[in-house]
Amino acid sequence: MTRPAHVIFDPQAVRANLRQVRTQAPGRKVMAIVKADGYGHGVVRMAQALGDVEAFGVASVEEAVRLRDADISQPVVLLEGPFEAEELPDISVHRLESVVHNHEQVRMFAAHAEPLTLWVKVDTGMHRLGFAPEEVPAVLAQLHRPGRILRLMTHFASAHLPGDESVQAQMAGFRDVLGNQALESCCANSSAVLAWPDSHCDWVRPGLMLYGVSPLAGVSAKDLGLRPAMTVVSALISLREVAAGGAVGYGRGFVCPENMRVGIVAFGYADGYPRHAATGTPVLVNGVRTQVIGEASMDMMAVDLRPVPDARIGDPVVLWGEGLPVEEIASAAQTIPYELLCRMRMRAQFIQRTA
Ligand SMILES: *Cc1c(COP(=O)(O)O)cnc(C)c1O
C-alpha cells in the first residue's frame, strides 16, 4: 500500500466555476489566472479543465511554456512581464503576451521589433506594480508599433471587502487614464467579478473563484455557487484509546478531557497542512465532522474520534475540499485560502476525477 495522502482534482467543478464567472460577467472575455502552478492545482491540469477561456495568466515564461508544451493554444499573458531581456525571444517563439509594469520593461519592448500584445499596468492605488496614471500616455507612445496591440489593466487592493471605498477610487483613477482611447482594458479579479460589476471592462481576470473558493469575506463558496476543485484526502493509520489526562502529540499539545479515542492521519506539515491549524480545526473522518487535536507534525496529525466511534484504520480523512471548505481551515490557521491551495503544489499525489 502506498501512502494515502492525495489531492483529488475535479475538472467538472472547475467548469462549473467558469460558468459562474460567465454568468456574473456576461459577454466579457475571461483571462483565467493559473499562476503558482494553477494555485497548486497544476497549471496544465487547470488549463485543460477550463477549456475555452479567452486567455490564461501566469507568472513566468516557464509556466507559459508548460502550457504550450501541452498544446494549449490560447493567448498566455505574463502577469509580471519579463524579468530580463533574454526572455524576449521565448516570448516571441511561444506567442506570449506580456504585462509591462516598469520602465525597464518599456525599454526592452521598445527595442524589440515584434508586434506582440502588451498589457500596460496602471498603478491606481495598490502600489505594487505599474505606472502612475500621469506616466501612462508616454509609456503607450514608447511601446506603440505597427501591428502591436496595447491594452490597459489595473489591480484592486481591496475588492474582497464589501463596499470598500478604495475600489471606487481605483476605478475612477483607471477610467481617467483610459479616457476615450480605443484600448481594451481589464481590472477585475474574482472578488471584483462577484462584487463590483462596474469594474468588469472588456476582460475579467478571475483566479480563486475558478478553484471553487470564495474570494469575499463572510460569504461562503456554496452561496456563490462555487464548487471546490481540490479535495485533500488521506487516511487513518493508527487508532488509540487515551485515558483522561493523557496528552497527545509533541509538547503534550492536547490533553484528553475524558477517556477517548484518538486517530492518527497520514498527513502533516510536510504535505502542506498548516501547523497553526491546531486543536479545534475541522476535519472529516468517514464524512463525519470532527476536529484536529494538538498540532500537525511532519507527516502525521491527530484527530478526535469521539464523533466517529466506528472509525477503523484505513478510513478516509478529508483535510479540506468537498464537504469542508478550505476557507475554514485557512481561518483556523490565520492565513488565507490562497496560501493553503498553493502548498499542494508538487506535494501530495494528484488523482483526477473523471466521471
Ligand atoms: C492573482 C491575480 C489575479 C487573480 O486574483 P484572484 O483573487 O485569485 O481572483 C488577478 N490579477 C492579477 C494581476 C493577479 O496577480
PDBQT file of the ligand as one rigid body, heavy atoms in Angstrom, charges set to zero:
ROOT
HETATM    1  C1  LIG A 401      -3.510  36.603  -8.869  1.00  0.00    +0.000 C 
HETATM    2  C2  LIG A 401      -4.049  37.700  -9.700  1.00  0.00    +0.000 A 
HETATM    3  C3  LIG A 401      -5.399  37.734 -10.093  1.00  0.00    +0.000 A 
HETATM    4  C4  LIG A 401      -6.436  36.752  -9.604  1.00  0.00    +0.000 C 
HETATM    5  O1  LIG A 401      -6.850  37.107  -8.316  1.00  0.00    +0.000 OA
HETATM    6  P1  LIG A 401      -7.973  36.240  -7.554  1.00  0.00    +0.000 P 
HETATM    7  O2  LIG A 401      -8.162  36.992  -6.296  1.00  0.00    +0.000 OA
HETATM    8  O3  LIG A 401      -7.393  34.893  -7.318  1.00  0.00    +0.000 OA
HETATM    9  O4  LIG A 401      -9.149  36.201  -8.417  1.00  0.00    +0.000 OA
HETATM   10  C5  LIG A 401      -5.791  38.722 -10.977  1.00  0.00    +0.000 A 
HETATM   11  N1  LIG A 401      -4.908  39.647 -11.413  1.00  0.00    +0.000 NA
HETATM   12  C6  LIG A 401      -3.615  39.664 -11.034  1.00  0.00    +0.000 A 
HETATM   13  C7  LIG A 401      -2.708  40.713 -11.561  1.00  0.00    +0.000 C 
HETATM   14  C8  LIG A 401      -3.150  38.701 -10.157  1.00  0.00    +0.000 A 
HETATM   15  O5  LIG A 401      -1.868  38.727  -9.770  1.00  0.00    +0.000 OA
ENDROOT
TORSDOF 0
